[in-house]
Each structure stands twice: as structure tokens, then as C-alpha cells.
Amino acid sequence: MVNRELCSQGQEKGWEEAVWFGLYSVPHRAWGCTVMLKCGALYRGLPLHALAFTNGTNEPWTLGDAQRWDCFGWNFTTIEYDYLRELDCKVWIASRQTWIKGSYMFTAEPYGDGYSLEPSQTKSHHFIELANGRITCVLAKPTWLKVQTQVFHAEEQAFDGVVGEETA
């Protein structure tokens, strides 16, 4: 479902049936969602809080509830981790000071930008379908975990010092 106010120049109220099939990233902006509306129109650029599952259309939801960080860069890949797919979760919604149960949908992993290349700044964006029928995107790093700051290399020696007749 799509909030009609966000795709109709504010003239329409209520919800429109839709299929969400695309996601894109622009640096320093919210995730952009691409949908096909029931009427057949393709609509691009909806923020995550514009989407809801059928049971979420009466739940007020802000962009801050749906997403906590802007996108880092243009490039990302989506992954559905098999292990996480079978697990339920609880998500802290700071604006409401409450936990909401949910189910893992997929992860968006940014790459190739300055934040993603810096170990202390890289983040995985986990998309969660919440029990209230809305969607949120979380980073899922408890405060007690240390921030990873080290870059690891498997090849510490110069290439010519590693490959020789005996190792080739």
C-alpha cells in the first residue's frame, strides 16, 4: 500500500494498492522506493514511510520512524541473509520510546563511497516488516559493541615476496 498524499500532489487521501519492486540510493537523502500502482502507473522516489502493508494503513508513521540514516552514496547491493530470514526481531523506535516486533526482509549494503570504505563508518541497512504493518530500516548495532576501526589485509607482504617457484 502507498500513501496517496505522497504520490498525488496532496490532492488524494487514503491508500493505493501497489507493488514495491525497486530501491535506489542518492547520497544524503532517504532511500527511494519504486512501486507499481494498481492503476498500472510506475512511481519512483517514494520515501520508506510512504509504504505500508495492509494492516499498517491506520498507523501514523514518519520518515524518522522508517529510517534513521540517509544514504551514503549511489552504490549498494541487496542481500537476503538466509539465517536472518527465519528470525523475528524487536526494533527500538526512538520517537515513540518503544520496541516493536518485526520480521527481517532484506539488507542493503552500501559500497564504493567514503563512508563504506572507512571501517568505523560502514553500516548495513536492515529492512524490517514490523508487526504494526509498517517498514523500518535499522543498523542493528548495540551500544556495547565496539566500533570496528581496523582494515585487515590477507596479503601483508609485497606480492613478489609471496609468490615464488615453490608457491606458484
Steps between C-alpha positions, in 0.01 A plus 500: 500500500614855424396819675316688224586839648866439416442408134204721399614858561308488828162487324412140588454349845523142617696207361564357154575135437850459361790260453837618629771371265784750495737681734760765427752709686605864461768637734362691801137413421249245623468168316286533186236234438357416158151352483240398246162640597183296447410731210821385325700818554864468603592741776859567606646685795264415783657513846476185710233645730264530200470119487290272720375147506120467507488491880709818533289758325354640823839527672648853491860471383770758435816487294695498828308188608578331170864599454767633735786571260514656155661302220880516476555486125357382169608136517356217708401139466209320660542170679246272662693320769352150533587483868322826583195416287387244757542730800258745658634817656409802707580852381535804723299792359661798672227755421245278677736371771383144438602165355298357207522139387588433140633263237816538293442577129845571349821698547635784285881513508652826372841486330748721318440823694715665764284383791487139388876490441573625854466210748371721781224644279374207293145388578258230381140614453259225610142539373241368745127438459353603832202343676319835469501461120771758433859469379815624668867494407740444789874470548486251788814576699452478876677776690723253685673386178821678413523684171722316252787733406758263354553409136612137455708372207568134427807595298723692737821436305586645162368278220847409367606384847210256525496334158804303394577173326415300812163674555380555142 
